[in-house]
Every structure is written in C-alpha cells, then in structure tokens.
Amino acid sequence: MTAEPLFDRRMLEALTCPQTQETLHYDAARQELISRQAGLAYPIREGIPVMLPDEARRLDD
C-alpha cells in the first residue's frame, strides 16, 4: 500500500530544488521531495512541501 499525497501531484511539475534548480522526485513512502544532485530530501508536512535547505534531510543520513 502506497501513501497517498496530500497535495496535487501536478504541483510537482512546477517545483524545483532551490539549490540546483533540478527536477525533484516524489518519495510517497517518506513524504519527501528528493533532489539527487543536491543530496537533499525536502519534507512534505501536512501536504505542504517545505523547500528550505535548512529543513531538508541529507540523503546520506
């Protein structure tokens, strides 16, 4: 069973990594937006993507 997003998935098309401007990848299980190039995972809290590098999880964590 996959987690259903609390936001409109079409919104992802407009979001990019604030550091690299690359396209983000949605991780439904962790409710995160992944920037592979920056090595960051931006959290989605209560359906709102938090696009602040200080709030992102490092992918090597």
C-alpha positions in Angstrom: 0.0 0.0 0.0 1.4 3.4 -1.0 0.9 6.6 0.8 -1.4 9.0 -1.0 -0.1 12.5 -1.4 -2.0 15.2 0.5 -1.3 17.7 -2.4 -1.9 17.9 -6.1 0.8 15.8 -7.8 0.7 18.2 -10.8 2.2 20.8 -8.4 5.5 18.8 -8.6 6.0 19.9 -12.2 6.4 23.5 -11.0 8.7 22.7 -8.1 12.5 22.6 -8.4 15.3 22.3 -6.0 16.1 25.7 -4.6 19.9 25.0 -4.7 20.3 23.3 -8.1 17.0 24.1 -9.9 16.8 20.4 -10.9 13.5 18.5 -11.1 12.5 16.9 -7.8 11.4 13.2 -7.4 8.5 12.4 -5.1 9.0 9.7 -2.4 5.5 8.7 -1.4 6.6 6.4 1.4 8.6 9.1 3.2 6.6 12.1 2.0 9.6 13.9 0.7 10.8 15.5 -2.5 14.2 14.3 -3.4 17.0 16.3 -5.1 19.6 13.8 -6.1 22.0 16.3 -7.3 21.9 18.4 -4.1 21.8 15.2 -2.0 18.7 16.5 -0.1 15.2 15.3 0.7 12.7 18.1 1.3 9.9 17.2 3.7 6.2 17.4 2.9 4.4 18.5 6.1 0.6 18.4 6.2 0.5 18.4 2.5 2.9 21.4 2.1 6.4 20.9 0.6 9.0 22.6 2.8 11.5 23.9 0.3 14.1 25.2 2.7 17.6 23.6 2.6 17.9 24.0 6.4 14.8 21.8 6.8 15.9 19.2 4.3 17.4 15.8 5.3 20.7 14.9 3.8 20.3 11.7 1.7 23.3 10.1 3.3 21.5 10.2 6.7 
